[in-house]
């Protein structure tokens, strides 16, 4: 079994219907406020570079409970980086694999969450959220833009037990409890992996009745199309007889 490097959410988001909580917007990990990019962007934790906050105040309040997973994440990043650099030449563009993977996951948070929602069939079978996760395997490619340094190699549905790191499991559980307390069905888990380096992305999901996403059987083709073309903006543009057009 491959070793893996696990992180908490790089872009957890919510799908609640009111104006500010639009599809793909991040949630503050302290107060649960939704990001409104037209007003201000959330700040990432400077240590793990994955957990996000709406203000320095929320970041300070959350630190005592976040410290353990943050320190664990930084340690795992350091180990993964050292292992990769021992295998690759310093000039190899894939040498900083862990950092590139975090940037990739954050850049494509909305797309990856949508793919997980479709792959797990949460619109039709919400209970799948408790048993399974979507594993997305990546291959590294050289590219000057950080979000284009990977291509999709394969996707798999795996059991949630694929994640065995206790701190990461506890972080996912915390998000699930928060989501269900707010009326959601739980936290969908997307695993993004490249070789022995991987990242865990939990996504808090509303009840199916509140979710406007259509059911798409071609979700894997859509995922590959966006990643291969470096398209970062992912949201529905229009609805036609052939389905919803994303752009």
Kinemage of the C-alpha trace (Angstrom):
@kinemage 1
@onewidth
@group {chain A} dominant
@subgroup {mainchain}
@vectorlist {calphas} color= white
{ca unk a 1} P 0.000 0.000 0.000
{ca unk a 2} L 1.349 3.418 -0.887
{ca unk a 3} L 2.258 5.800 1.865
{ca unk a 4} L 0.364 9.046 1.761
{ca unk a 5} L 0.600 12.546 3.093
{ca unk a 6} L -2.713 13.837 4.408
{ca unk a 7} L -3.939 17.371 4.999
{ca unk a 8} L -7.106 18.981 6.285
{ca unk a 9} L -9.327 20.927 3.902
{ca unk a 10} L -7.628 23.049 1.298
{ca unk a 11} L -10.871 24.573 0.069
{ca unk a 12} L -13.836 23.410 2.069
{ca unk a 13} L -17.008 25.092 0.885
{ca unk a 14} L -20.751 25.054 1.337
{ca unk a 15} L -23.698 24.993 -1.055
{ca unk a 16} L -26.333 26.861 0.947
{ca unk a 17} L -28.804 28.739 -1.273
{ca unk a 18} L -28.764 32.294 0.054
{ca unk a 19} L -26.925 35.116 -1.684
{ca unk a 20} L -23.533 35.075 0.015
{ca unk a 21} L -23.055 31.306 0.241
{ca unk a 22} L -22.800 30.648 -3.431
{ca unk a 23} L -21.318 27.477 -4.888
{ca unk a 24} L -17.594 27.230 -4.380
{ca unk a 25} L -17.208 29.936 -1.743
{ca unk a 26} L -15.090 29.022 1.257
{ca unk a 27} L -16.191 28.916 4.879
{ca unk a 28} L -14.321 30.456 7.780
{ca unk a 29} L -13.108 27.549 9.905
{ca unk a 30} L -13.905 29.455 13.097
{ca unk a 31} L -17.240 31.249 12.666
{ca unk a 32} L -18.557 29.529 9.516
{ca unk a 33} L -19.009 32.788 7.582
{ca unk a 34} L -18.987 32.430 3.795
{ca unk a 35} L -16.358 34.149 1.693
{ca unk a 36} L -17.490 36.955 -0.608
{ca unk a 37} L -14.525 37.475 -2.996
{ca unk a 38} L -15.993 40.707 -4.375
{ca unk a 39} L -15.591 42.239 -0.906
{ca unk a 40} L -12.535 40.480 0.529
{ca unk a 41} L -10.636 37.225 0.258
{ca unk a 42} L -10.211 34.860 3.175
{ca unk a 43} L -6.709 34.424 4.602
{ca unk a 44} L -5.030 31.030 4.810
{ca unk a 45} L -3.252 29.777 7.911
{ca unk a 46} L 0.417 30.588 7.372
{ca unk a 47} L 1.488 27.246 8.841
{ca unk a 48} L -0.559 24.573 7.068
{ca unk a 49} L -1.682 26.885 4.234
{ca unk a 50} L -5.018 25.059 4.082
{ca unk a 51} L -7.379 26.246 6.816
{ca unk a 52} L -9.011 29.600 6.054
{ca unk a 53} L -10.357 32.483 8.120
{ca unk a 54} L -12.462 35.582 7.526
{ca unk a 55} L -10.383 37.734 9.910
{ca unk a 56} L -7.277 37.744 12.134
{ca unk a 57} L -9.623 37.625 15.136
{ca unk a 58} L -11.179 34.324 14.031
{ca unk a 59} L -7.737 32.925 13.296
{ca unk a 60} L -6.536 33.817 16.797
{ca unk a 61} L -9.636 32.338 18.470
{ca unk a 62} L -9.337 29.102 16.468
{ca unk a 63} L -5.609 28.587 17.076
{ca unk a 64} L -5.854 26.492 20.299
{ca unk a 65} L -8.028 23.882 18.568
{ca unk a 66} L -6.187 24.167 15.231
{ca unk a 67} L -2.641 23.932 16.603
{ca unk a 68} L -2.423 20.120 16.651
{ca unk a 69} L -3.547 19.535 13.043
{ca unk a 70} L -1.543 22.544 11.825
{ca unk a 71} L 1.703 21.303 13.387
{ca unk a 72} L 1.002 17.795 12.119
{ca unk a 73} L 0.423 19.124 8.602
{ca unk a 74} L 3.660 21.146 8.577
{ca unk a 75} L 5.618 18.126 9.777
{ca unk a 76} L 4.100 15.961 7.038
{ca unk a 77} L 4.886 18.604 4.416
{ca unk a 78} L 8.510 18.720 5.539
{ca unk a 79} L 8.854 14.922 5.414
{ca unk a 80} L 7.206 14.639 1.984
{ca unk a 81} L 9.320 17.461 0.585
{ca unk a 82} L 12.516 15.858 1.838
{ca unk a 83} L 11.584 12.469 0.386
{ca unk a 84} L 10.745 13.908 -3.022
{ca unk a 85} L 13.850 16.075 -3.188
{ca unk a 86} L 16.023 13.052 -2.419
{ca unk a 87} L 14.568 11.321 -5.456
{ca unk a 88} L 14.590 14.247 -7.897
{ca unk a 89} L 17.196 16.658 -9.127
{ca unk a 90} L 16.951 20.176 -7.595
{ca unk a 91} L 16.116 21.646 -10.994
{ca unk a 92} L 13.218 19.245 -11.600
{ca unk a 93} L 9.940 21.270 -11.698
{ca unk a 94} L 8.162 18.479 -9.784
{ca unk a 95} L 10.612 18.579 -6.856
{ca unk a 96} L 8.320 20.753 -4.734
{ca unk a 97} L 5.486 18.284 -5.132
{ca unk a 98} L 3.747 18.822 -1.801
{ca unk a 99} L 3.525 22.595 -2.243
{ca unk a 100} L 2.322 22.286 -5.841
{ca unk a 101} L -0.343 19.802 -4.797
{ca unk a 102} L -1.691 22.172 -2.148
{ca unk a 103} L -1.850 25.013 -4.688
{ca unk a 104} L -3.598 22.751 -7.195
{ca unk a 105} L -6.217 21.632 -4.677
{ca unk a 106} L -6.905 25.175 -3.527
{ca unk a 107} L -7.166 26.518 -7.098
{ca unk a 108} L -9.620 23.818 -8.198
{ca unk a 109} L -11.607 23.550 -4.937
{ca unk a 110} L -15.018 24.127 -6.571
{ca unk a 111} L -14.347 21.724 -9.444
{ca unk a 112} L -12.980 18.977 -7.173
{ca unk a 113} L -15.923 19.329 -4.799
{ca unk a 114} L -18.375 19.083 -7.693
{ca unk a 115} L -16.592 15.991 -9.010
{ca unk a 116} L -16.800 14.375 -5.572
{ca unk a 117} L -20.512 15.185 -5.332
{ca unk a 118} L -21.143 13.561 -8.730
{ca unk a 119} L -18.846 10.570 -8.237
{ca unk a 120} L -20.440 9.656 -4.907
{ca unk a 121} L -23.946 10.198 -6.389
{ca unk a 122} L -24.960 12.309 -3.418
{ca unk a 123} L -27.991 13.780 -5.173
{ca unk a 124} L -29.492 10.275 -5.523
{ca unk a 125} L -27.863 8.346 -2.660
{ca unk a 126} L -26.931 10.786 0.155
{ca unk a 127} L -25.876 7.923 2.444
{ca unk a 128} L -22.820 7.327 0.221
{ca unk a 129} L -21.215 10.283 1.967
{ca unk a 130} L -20.641 8.143 5.087
{ca unk a 131} L -18.981 5.141 3.448
{ca unk a 132} L -17.009 6.273 0.406
{ca unk a 133} L -14.581 8.901 -0.857
{ca unk a 134} L -13.369 9.995 -4.280
{ca unk a 135} L -9.678 9.361 -4.977
{ca unk a 136} L -8.190 11.438 -7.804
{ca unk a 137} L -4.758 10.301 -9.002
{ca unk a 138} L -2.555 12.915 -10.664
{ca unk a 139} L 0.558 12.833 -12.824
{ca unk a 140} L 3.007 15.779 -12.575
{ca unk a 141} L 3.729 17.834 -15.688
{ca unk a 142} L 6.139 20.769 -16.109
{ca unk a 143} L 4.347 24.106 -16.440
{ca unk a 144} L 5.152 27.684 -15.331
{ca unk a 145} L 1.678 28.129 -13.772
{ca unk a 146} L 1.283 26.370 -10.417
{ca unk a 147} L -2.298 25.194 -11.049
{ca unk a 148} L -1.287 23.490 -14.303
{ca unk a 149} L 1.467 21.251 -12.975
{ca unk a 150} L -0.724 18.140 -12.868
{ca unk a 151} L -2.947 16.120 -15.140
{ca unk a 152} L -5.657 13.637 -14.144
{ca unk a 153} L -4.316 10.063 -14.354
{ca unk a 154} L -7.297 8.157 -12.919
{ca unk a 155} L -10.221 8.373 -10.495
{ca unk a 156} L -11.510 5.755 -8.053
{ca unk a 157} L -14.233 5.367 -5.447
{ca unk a 158} L -12.546 4.142 -2.252
{ca unk a 159} L -13.858 3.418 1.270
{ca unk a 160} L -13.480 6.180 3.853
{ca unk a 161} L -11.201 3.809 5.767
{ca unk a 162} L -8.543 4.623 3.144
{ca unk a 163} L -7.742 7.541 5.457
{ca unk a 164} L -5.959 6.207 8.519
{ca unk a 165} L -4.370 9.308 10.062
{ca unk a 166} L -6.161 9.908 13.417
{ca unk a 167} L -5.714 13.700 13.357
{ca unk a 168} L -7.105 13.986 9.839
{ca unk a 169} L -10.024 11.704 10.718
{ca unk a 170} L -10.771 13.881 13.751
{ca unk a 171} L -10.667 17.031 11.603
{ca unk a 172} L -13.137 15.511 9.128
{ca unk a 173} L -15.403 14.449 11.994
{ca unk a 174} L -15.407 18.005 13.380
{ca unk a 175} L -16.516 19.337 10.000
{ca unk a 176} L -19.199 16.665 9.708
{ca unk a 177} L -20.649 17.573 13.085
{ca unk a 178} L -20.708 21.255 12.151
{ca unk a 179} L -22.351 20.506 8.806
{ca unk a 180} L -25.064 18.294 10.290
{ca unk a 181} L -25.741 20.801 13.048
{ca unk a 182} L -26.495 23.297 10.253
{ca unk a 183} L -28.858 20.861 8.503
{ca unk a 184} L -26.424 19.335 6.007
{ca unk a 185} L -25.932 15.636 5.247
{ca unk a 186} L -22.257 15.530 6.212
{ca unk a 187} L -18.799 15.911 4.737
{ca unk a 188} L -17.811 14.463 1.375
{ca unk a 189} L -14.144 13.477 1.212
{ca unk a 190} L -11.997 13.953 -1.880
{ca unk a 191} L -8.454 12.555 -1.869
{ca unk a 192} L -6.002 14.119 -4.333
{ca unk a 193} L -2.878 12.002 -4.777
{ca unk a 194} L 0.316 12.182 -6.826
{ca unk a 195} L 2.665 9.270 -6.219
{ca unk a 196} L 3.259 9.005 -2.470
{ca unk a 197} L 2.064 12.565 -1.807
{ca unk a 198} L -1.628 13.238 -1.279
{ca unk a 199} L -4.102 15.676 0.182
{ca unk a 200} L -7.469 15.245 1.856
{ca unk a 201} L -10.203 17.727 0.937
{ca unk a 202} L -13.418 17.592 3.020
{ca unk a 203} L -16.494 19.291 1.540
{ca unk a 204} L -19.541 20.110 3.682
{ca unk a 205} L -22.723 19.210 1.780
{ca unk a 206} L -26.287 20.522 2.113
{ca unk a 207} L -29.359 18.237 1.943
{ca unk a 208} L -30.044 17.141 -1.685
{ca unk a 209} L -33.272 19.161 -1.794
{ca unk a 210} L -31.273 22.378 -1.395
{ca unk a 211} L -28.630 21.532 -3.990
{ca unk a 212} L -29.175 22.855 -7.502
{ca unk a 213} L -26.415 20.801 -9.156
{ca unk a 214} L -27.643 18.520 -11.894
{ca unk a 215} L -26.644 14.844 -12.011
{ca unk a 216} L -23.809 14.420 -14.499
{ca unk a 217} L -22.561 11.017 -15.634
{ca unk a 218} L -19.732 12.673 -17.565
{ca unk a 219} L -18.216 14.286 -14.463
{ca unk a 220} L -14.801 12.682 -15.060
{ca unk a 221} L -14.613 14.109 -18.593
{ca unk a 222} L -15.563 17.549 -17.259
{ca unk a 223} L -12.912 17.271 -14.530
{ca unk a 224} L -10.188 16.342 -17.022
{ca unk a 225} L -11.245 19.084 -19.446
{ca unk a 226} L -10.952 21.826 -16.839
{ca unk a 227} L -7.638 20.612 -15.436
{ca unk a 228} L -6.010 19.960 -18.820
{ca unk a 229} L -7.021 23.421 -20.049
{ca unk a 230} L -6.151 25.230 -16.821
{ca unk a 231} L -9.674 26.640 -16.458
{ca unk a 232} L -10.119 27.905 -12.905
{ca unk a 233} L -13.603 29.414 -12.972
{ca unk a 234} L -16.135 26.650 -12.496
{ca unk a 235} L -19.810 27.508 -12.214
{ca unk a 236} L -22.992 26.953 -14.243
{ca unk a 237} L -23.378 29.427 -17.108
{ca unk a 238} L -26.582 28.302 -18.773
{ca unk a 239} L -29.052 25.421 -19.015
{ca unk a 240} L -29.827 23.837 -22.370
{ca unk a 241} L -31.740 20.766 -23.551
{ca unk a 242} L -28.462 18.855 -23.334
{ca unk a 243} L -27.887 19.835 -19.719
{ca unk a 244} L -26.037 22.503 -17.760
{ca unk a 245} L -23.136 24.305 -19.416
{ca unk a 246} L -20.249 25.119 -17.089
{ca unk a 247} L -17.696 27.820 -17.782
